[in-house]
Amino acid sequence: GQGRMSDTSLQHWREGVGAYNAGDVKKAIQEFKAAVPSKGILFNLGVSTAKLGDNQAAIRHFDEVIRLDPNLAVAYLTRGACKHHERLFGEAIADYDRAISLISNGSLSMDYSGDGLQFEMNRVDLLFNRALALKEMGRIQEAQEDVARAKKLIDQRTKSRQPAIEKLSSQLEKLALNPVSNTAPTHPSHLPQQNMSGSTSNGAAPSLQIPYSQPPTQAYSTPTPPEKQATFAPSPPVPAPAPVSAPAPAPAQAPAPAAPSLSSTKSRSAAPPGIYTLEQLTGHPPFPEGVDPTKRETYLSEEQFQQVFNCSKAEFQAMPQWKRELLKKKKGLF
């Protein structure tokens, strides 16, 4: 056990993600609270409590996540969105600033899929959120600068945001021409009034939709959007991948109950490569007796390996871990 989570903790993690994806957020919270409070579990607690509308509890969970990993940009986005909901606009802006600063120069987005999170955090959404918060604070000119920047950065991946950005842009123009006294506007922000059902098509990306579904260095999985939105936070929803659950290094599909414990499969002597058919190894459990479900690619013969991955075992081993994980996911060997 070199720093890996216990089987019971992993079990709670999996159950929690399963409950969350099935819409039972209260059960998800119970499961997450029963697991060891790692970065991923705390992140999931933040996401889940925010979904139930308890932004203050969510903010506390995200504070803990950030204490454990001060450079996890997506945690600043989610915490900023919670603060935004709570009308703590100055603090939300500080979090959006930090998230923007963590996206490396010259790149438009930060793709977390290598960490197991099917989510891409992009500058356009962060600038939009920040502009909304600046507008609420009456900082119209700065908000207009963010909107102008966001418009320039829109590309294929973010073109669905155009309508919401145009709408905010015209609101800001009116406010610039006709400044109102600094009282709160009649609607706190224009997003909650939008019909969110097709959130990817109408330009408002949903907030806080990313439970982590794997232990530490890895990350999350994306459930469907909630009904009520305020900010453009994290992502257009991606269909939820099955919760992933094995300890680092290789994330594994949650093993079928049949597998006794993740560690006991390790000690068995591995079968020589190539004695199983592809059908037995790819796809879904049950897998052949004695096969470690987290390392099923190691049981392929060189020939089967070429067939599945279009590269040799040596080439595969030379790839960075995130790329191997992604390939395994795509090929049904996660």
N, C-alpha and C positions, 0 to 999 in steps of 0.2 A: 504493500500500500504506500508507494511513494507519493504522499500528499493527495491521494485520490479520494473521491467521496465514497462513503460506505454504500453497500447495496441498498440499504433501507432508504438512505438519503436520495439515491438515484430513483428508487421506486416512487418516493413522494414527488420528485421532480417530474417524472413521466406522468404520474396520475394528475398532477397539477396542470400540466400543459394539456393533457387530454380533456380535463374538466373545462379548462378555459376555452379550448377550441369547440367544445360541445355547448358553450354558452353558460355553464354553471360556474360563474366567477367566484361565488362564495366558497364553493367546494375547492376551487383552485387555490384560493387564499389559504384555506386550512391546510391543504397539502404542502404549499410552499413554506408555510410557517413551521411545518414539522420537519423540514429538511435543514441541513446545515446552512447557515446564512452566507453562502458564497456570493460573489459578484452577480452571477446569473440569477440566483434565487432572489436576491434583493431587487434586482432589476424587474423580475417578474412580479414581485410584490408591488413595486411601484406602478407597473402597468395595470395590474389587476385592481388595486385600490383606486386608481384614477378612473378606471372604467366604471366603478361603482359610484363615482362622483366625490370620493373623499380625497380631494387634491392635497390637503395638508398632510395626510398620512403618506400619500405618494411622494410628496416633496421630501419627507424625512427618509423614505427608502432610497430615493435617488441621491440624497446627500451621502448616505452610506456607500452607495455604489461609487460615487465620485471620490470618496475618501480612499476606497480600495484601488481605484484606477482613475487618477486625475486626468488622464488623456482620453477617456472614452467619450468621444465627441457626441455620440447619439444620446448619452445620458444628460448632457447639457441641453440638448434639444427637447427631450421629454420633460426634464425638470422645468425648463423655460415655458413649455406649453402649459404645465400645471400652474405655474405662477401667473401666467397670462390669464388662465381661467379664473384665478383668484383676484384678478385685477391688480397684481403686484407688477405693474408694467416696467418700472425701472429695473427690478431684479430679473424679470423675464428678458429684457434687452441685454443685460449683462451675460445671461446664459447663452442667448443667441450669438452674441459677439464671440464668446469663447468657442462655441461650436464652429462658427465660421472660421475662426483663427486656426482651428485644428484640421481643417481641410487643406491639404498641402497646396502650396502656391501653384497657380496654373491649372489646377484640376477643378472640374465643376462639381464633382460629387465624391462621396466616399462609399465604396461598395462593401457591404458587410457579408456578402455571401461566402467569402472565404472563411469567415468565422462561423458559418452555419446560420447566419441571419439573412433571410431572403429580402433584403431591404437595402435601398440605396439612398443615402442622405444627400440631398443636393443643395447647392447654394441658392437656387431659385426659391425653394421653400423657406429657407432660413431668412433670406432677405424679405420675403413676403411677410413672414411672421413678425420680423423686426419692424417693418413699415407699419403693420397694424398696431403694434404696441406704441410706436412713436406717434402715430395719429391720435391714439387715446390720450397721450400726454400733451397733445397740442403742439408737438414738434413737427409741424407740417412740412417744412422745407427738407428736413432730414429724411422724413418718410418718403417724400417725392424722389429724393436721390436714390434711396433703396429700390423704389419701384422702377426707376429708370434703369438701374443696374440689372435688376431682375429681368426686365424686358429684353435687354441685350443678350442675356445668357440663355434665354429659352431655346431649347433644341428639340429634336425628335422626342426625347424621353420626357420632356417637361411641357410639351406644347398643350397638354390638357389643362395646364394652369392658366393659360392665356385669359379666358373670360374673367376669372376672379381677379387677376392682376389689372386688367383693363378697368374693371368696375371700381377697384380701389383707386386706380389712377384718376378716374373722373371725379370720385368723391373728394380726393385731395385737391384737385384743381378748384372745385367749388369752394372748399374750405379756405384755400389760399386767397381767393378773390373776396371771400365774404367771411372773415374770421369770426367765429362765434365766441361768446364768453367761455371761460374755461370749464363750464359745467359739463358733466358727462353727457355724451351724445344720447339721443333717444334709444337707439339700439347700441348695446355695448360694443358689438362689432358686427360687420355685415355677414359673417359666416354662419352664425347659428341659425339664421333664418333660411339658409339655403336648404333645398331638399337634397339630402345626402345620398339618396339611394344609389345613384351611379357615380360614386365619388370620383372614379377615375375620369369619367367623361366630362363632368361639369366643372372640373378645375379645382375643387377643394379637396386636398388630400387629407385623410383622416388623421387624428392625433392619437398617439400612444397605443399603437397596435402591434407591439413587438415582444411577446414574451420570449425570453431566452429559453431554449430547450436543450441546452447541453451544458455540461460542467465547464469550469473556469475559462481556459484560454479560448474556447469556442464560444458560441453564443446562442442565438434566439430562433424563433420561428413565428411566422406572421399570421395571426387570425384575421377574420373578416372585420370590416369597419363597424364602429358603433353608430348608433342613431344620431347622437348629438355631437357636434363638432364646434370648436371655437377657433382653433388655429390650424394652420396649414401644416401641422406637424406630422410626424415622420413621413408616411409614405403612401402612395397609392397601394391599396391592399394587394397582396399576392396570395393566391390560395394557400392555405396553411399546409406546409409540408408536414409529414408525420413527425411527431416529436422525436428529436434525436436524443440519445441518452448515454452513450458510453463515456467512460473517463478518457481524458487525453492519453496518448496522442491521437488515436483514431476514433472519431465520433462513430457510434454504431447506431443502427436502427434499434429501437427498444427491443431487447430480445424477447422472444415468446416465453411465456411463463415456464415452458419446459426446461429452458437452460437454467441449471440450478443457481450458479452465481458466476458473475463475470470472471472472478479470479480463478475459480476451479477449472474453467475451460482451458486456462493458460497452461496448467501443469501437465495436461495430457500430451502424450507425444504426438506431434503433428503428423498427419498422414502424408505420405509422399505426394508431391504435386501431380495432378492429372489423374488421380484415381476416381474422381467424381465427375459426373457429367455437368455441363453448364447449367442444365435445368435444376440439378440438385443444389447448385450453389447460388444462382442468381434468383431474384424474386423474393418470395416470402417464406417465413418459417413454416413448418419445422425443417431444419437443415439436418444433414446426416449426423448421426451420433458422433460426438467428439470434435465436431468442427467449431472453432471459435467464430461466432457470428460476426465479430467486429473485424476479423482479418480474413474474410473469405477469399480475397484475391490471392492470398498466399497458397491456396490449394489448387490454383489453376496450373496446368502444364504451360510450358512456353508457348505452345501452339494455341491453346485456349486463350492465353493471355493476349496474344496478337489479335485473336478474333474479337475479344471483348474491348480491348483498349486501343487497338491499332498502334501499339508500340511494344517494345520488348520490356521484360521485367526490369532490366538495368536502366532503361530510359525512364521508366515509371518511378523507380527509386530515386533517380536524380532530380525529380521535380520537387518544388517546394510543397510542404505538407498541405497547404490550403488547396493547391491544385489537385493533389492526389485525392483529397476528400471530395472535391467537387466532381472529379471524374467518377469516383466510386458511387457517389449519389446518382449521377446521371445514368450509370450502367446498372443500377439496381443492386449494387454491392456495398451499400453504406453499412 
